Amino acid sequence: MAGVVATAEVRVAAPVERVWSALTDPAEVRAWMFGTTLVTDWAPGSPITWSGEYEGRAYADRGEVVEVLEPTTLVVTHFSPLGGLPDVPENYHRLVYHLSGDSKQTLLSLSQDNNADEAEAARSRASWTTALEALKAHLEGL
């Protein structure tokens, strides 16, 4: 992974397959990820988009599906125009989701590379921690 890497993780009282579904099903993503509209076919090399409104600002993020190893590993690239950087490959992040566990509990770990510095990594970590806690609440009915 390139640049400074931000990581976040959460333990969810649900089987790996159930957490996988919450990560990949557009209706479920909308429920836990700030109302995001997710569009992709999950085939490696295919585009992926996340769009919606966050804190009063419209966004249309994009990337590419890199790797899908259901139900344990999901890798995508991600670019947000809201960051103000040019849409060029070196400004994309690589998001790696890893799931492990059993029929009762899943550990979901997320890594996001290519953060410019520790401050940006801290902001990314905080955002992903909030998102993963929302996923946990969605799945555990909290």
N, C-alpha and C positions, 0 to 999 in steps of 0.2 A: 504494500500500500504506500502511496506517495504522500508527501507533506506531513503535517501534523494530523494524527488520527484521534478522533473523538469516539468514545465507546459508551454504551449504555446497555443495561440489562434489566430484566424483570423475571421473577418467578410467577408462574400462573398456575392456578389450581384447575388445570384442564390438560387433556392428552395432547401430545405433539400434533396429531392430525387436526384437532380442533383449532389450535393456535395457527397452524398453517392456513386453514380456511379463513380465519380472521385477517390474515396478512394478504391473501390473494383474491378473495371474493369482493368485487367492487361494492356491493351493498353493505358488507360488513366494514370495509375500510371507511365508507362514508359515516358509519355509526360511531367509530372511535377516533378517526383522524380529522377532526375539525370540519366535518361535512365535505371532505374532499371527494371529487369525482375522479375515480381511477379508470383509465382506459388502456388496456393492453390485451394481447392474446397469450401472454406468458411464453411465447416461443423465443429461444435465444436469438438475438439479432433483431427482434421486433421492437418498435417504439413503445414507450410507456409515457403516459401523461398523468399529471395530478393537477386538478384545477379547482378553483373555488374562491372563497373570500376568507381572509384571516385578519382579524383586528381591523376590519373596515377596508382592507386593501385586496383587490382582485389579484389572483395569481394564476399562472399557467406554466407550471414546471414541466420539464421533459427529461427524457433520458432513453436508455436502451436496456432491454433485458439481456444480461450477460450469461447467467447460469441458473438453471432450475433443477435442483435435486430434491424432489418432493419426498418426504416432508421435512427435510433437515437443513437445506441450504438454498438461499435465494440471493442472487447478486444482480444489482442493477446499477446503472449510472444515473446521475441526477444533476440537473442544472436549473437554477432559479434566476430568471431575468431580474427579479427584485433585488438581487445582490449587486446590480449595477455593473457587472463585468461583461465583457464581450462573450458571445456564444461561440466559444472555440473549445476544442477538446481539453486543453489544459485547465479550463475553468470548471470542469465537471467533477463531481464527487463520485466515488464508488461506495455504494452501500452494500454491506454484507450482513445478511441476517442468518443466524445459526440457531437451530432449535435442537434441544436434547431433552430427554426425560423419559417418562413412562406413561402408563395409563392414567395416572393421577395428577402429575405435575410436569410442567415444561419450564426449562430455562431458555429464555429468548435473549440472545446477545446480538447487538447491532454495532457495527463499526462503520464510521464515515471518514474516509481519507480526504486528502487534499485541502485541509484547512490551512490557511495562510500562516497562522500563528496560534499560540496557546489561548489567546483571548477568543479567537474565532472558534477554536475547538471547544472551549468552555460554553460558548453560546449554543453550539451544535449539540453538545452533550445535554445541556439543560432542556433544549427543545425535544430531543429524542427521549429523554427521561419522562417528560410530560406526556408525550405521545404513547410511550410504552405503558405508562401507568393507566392511561385512558383505555388502551387495549385490554389490560388486566381487568379494569372495572367493567368493561363491556362483557368480557367472557365470564367473569365471576358474579355478574349481576349486582355489583356494588353501587 
